Amino acid sequence: MKYQRCLVLGGRGFIGSHVVDALLSAGVAVRVLDRPLPGGVRELPPAANPHLLEMIDGDFGNEKDLDEALEGCDCCVHLITSTLPQTSNDDMTFDISTNLIGSLSLFEALVRHRIRKFIFMSSGGTVYGRPIQDRIDETHPTNPLSSYGVTKLAAEKYLAIYKNLHGLNSVSLRLSNPYGERQRITGKQGAIAVFLGAALRGQEIEVWGDGSVVRDYVYIGDAVDAIVKAIEYDGDEAIFNIGSGKGSSLIEIISGIETALQRPVPVRFRPARAVDVPRNVLNVDRAAKHLGWHPTTSLADGIARTIRWLEAEIQQGLSLHS
Amino acid sequence: MKYQRCLVLGGRGFIGSHVVDALLSAGVAVRVLDRPLPGGVRELPPAANPHLLEMIDGDFGNEKDLDEALEGCDCCVHLITSTLPQTSNDDMTFDISTNLIGSLSLFEALVRHRIRKFIFMSSGGTVYGRPIQDRIDETHPTNPLSSYGVTKLAAEKYLAIYKNLHGLNSVSLRLSNPYGERQRITGKQGAIAVFLGAALRGQEIEVWGDGSVVRDYVYIGDAVDAIVKAIEYDGDEAIFNIGSGKGSSLIEIISGIETALQRPVPVRFRPARAVDVPRNVLNVDRAAKHLGWHPTTSLADGIARTIRWLEAEIQQGLSLHS
């Protein structure tokens, strides 16, 4: 790879830890800036080249932490957000202050440290709003229904300005719903992980709405492959959709989980949430064309892999409840 | 008009004072919240119905001032910005904190006070960025070159969310370059006013670039007519371009000034500024169709009117230099 040392902001998270592994495996030195893990959670060992990895406990909103972390890096991947799509409307000012102004401070630091490549994790599920295309491409109107989507979109616009003003070389990835190994089964995000957690605990799966809501679920291995290809990319496109390009309803997800587990799982239906659009599926042709990237893992394979990982973790003592 | 009392934020400004006059003339009670005028500047008397006008000195970023100003109003026109397009990139965090977060606090207050109609002054000159259409319509991609444009655009997106979440009824007007009576000739904005100021002072007109830059100049009377029609509008469109729909180069503006003054004016050319796009002309068909609005004042007429006003003001003691 053409870069020597990459800072991964949020490298302890679900997506981040996979990005770290992929970069280490490619022989790139990796520095992680992230908040310390909570008590009782073990640090996962890197998949390869542990000598190339440095961990820094800190906050990306702290300029001193950021300067220390960026020192000597030529590449940066930004995976930190302080809000969730579904709750960002509860305090939009907080969302703007932490995510948008926080990202602007980061962009300033990237220029200061002459970072040669920056990957910004945007959001294919929120920047578009109510879709007018069956498979949403990058030219689709952007009318977010949540503050989360507005701040992601505004950060993309600021990155275009930074490219113009300071030559900051960046790519924004509008990611759909990633799932797979290491996603938290006790979190609030990620239908597949949350549903698997409930199924493995023997609890009812809770579905908001009638289960007909269609989303684009992309396997984490495919998503990380796209991030690595975006780091290596040198063309003029600045924004890419990253998803499976296929739609699955929540009912289909549950049926996929039942097939993988070879048993039925009980479901409870709850009232639909206001923020939900009925369908959000990405067109990923631009990434195919310019990044040479194609998602290759089927939903059935991805769910099966996630279950195998979860079962192994449970063997290792992973709690299904915390 | 269907509203009883309208708050005009920035009602002492160039656009605002004309909006106040138009609303008073239509028999609507008007409250103005604006910063006090600097010493030596006289308060203009309203054109009609002075008993319907209340002036409040205050800051729209102050929640208490805002609550006092909104009490008893059913309509609000927001014309305040704290930055200029050409300098907003110097401190983007300030731009976001004052314009975007400030506007969000306003939107919260509008919901609290059950305001029935809100007009947001957006920016046809900055939200689109580099044009790919000869006459830019509202569906044109929005890739601002300045933070000013990003925060205007983000505010529009938040207004769509507020409509969704709280039923806040709003219209955003993407205004081109307004000119006419009462525009400051000693300010930094408004080529026609600044050029006229120089011409009347007998100074050289300073042109940044070679004067080929084309903009859409709309006469203030036409712009205010659009604002009034937007207040009365009840349909589903939320965003309108407001401009003349015609392009004029700086050279053409100067030649128009020379014709109106019946004498040549000296010009000095200076290096082009990075933020300038070569051409920005709005397509105003949507406003024509849905607001029944058409700009009617030619550039020649508008310049002539502006000069007549300036000459009368100079008779009244207007300084050309402060």
Interface residues (C-beta under 8 A of the other chain):
Chain A: N89 M92 T93 I96 S97 L100 I101 L104 S105 G129 T139 P141 T142 N143 P144 L145 S146 S147 G149 V150 T151 L153 A154 K157 Y158 A160 I161 N164 L165 A274
Chain B: N89 M92 T93 I96 S97 L100 I101 L104 S105 G129 T139 P141 T142 N143 P144 L145 S146 S147 G149 V150 T151 L153 A154 K157 Y158 A160 I161 N164 L165 A274
